[in-house]
Amino acid sequence: MKTIKQMRFLFVLTMLFGFAALFSSCDPCGDTECLNGGEGKEDANGNCFCDCPAGFSGASCEVQDLCYNVQCPTNAECDPTDGECYCNPGYEGSDCNTQIRTKYFASYNGQDVCPSGTYTYTCTILTSAQGVEYFIIQGFGGFGNAPADGCPANPFNIVAKVVDSNRFLIAEQTPAACNLRIRSGDATGADNLGLRDANSGIISFTYQVVFTDTNPPSGEVCDAVLTPL
């Protein structure tokens, strides 16, 4: 015969199971596993899903948006892989408010050493409307000073693209009214990064020039050094 104490224990146990069943029937998504503070909820079709807090996503709220609530300065964007702010191309500085290309702005004495000879000239690096990461080398190579070479444009301008404060690229281009093509690098496209010495401001680069008014087109590879005036 069960004692009164045993009967009370069974009664309490039965009540607990009853409450659990009742709770389960009221919360059909109680078994849905949600992480990071997510809450299991039921949609209009009776399917359970995790309602994730701001900054989390995924079926179980397992994906964290590292850029949530990260405020980056102007000219910078948050990298979702680490939640850090990085300057947009063409900008640098703690607040990303410095245009890198301004470090290149100056007038220079140029000297180009080519198989056909050594050429000296003056040129100026100026801003470009093409974008904040571009600048113009006005008077490039001294070509614009020699109309007989098939380039009546004076001065001769080439657009360069900033990689960082000490490196740049010159994509292949054909300046207007000139019978030649220019690009940085040697004949195979190697060694195509222009370099700027941070201490002296001296710029050095290799470029290929192709004269398109010859048949077949002829060209040469030159090493240029631009020294600030």
Beta strands, then each sheet from edge to edge (+ up, - down):
strand 1: 39-42
strand 2: 48-51
strand 3: 56-57
strand 4: 63-64
strand 5: 76-79
strand 6: 84-87
strand 7: 91-92
strand 8: 98-99
strand 9: 106-114
strand 10: 117-127
strand 11: 134-138
strand 12: 157-164
strand 13: 167-169
strand 14: 180-184
strand 15: 194-196
strand 16: 203-211
strand 17: 218-228
sheet 1: 1+ 2-
sheet 2: 3+ 4-
sheet 3: 5+ 6-
sheet 4: 7+ 8-
sheet 5: 14+ 16- 15+ 13- 12+ 11- 10+ 9- 17+
end
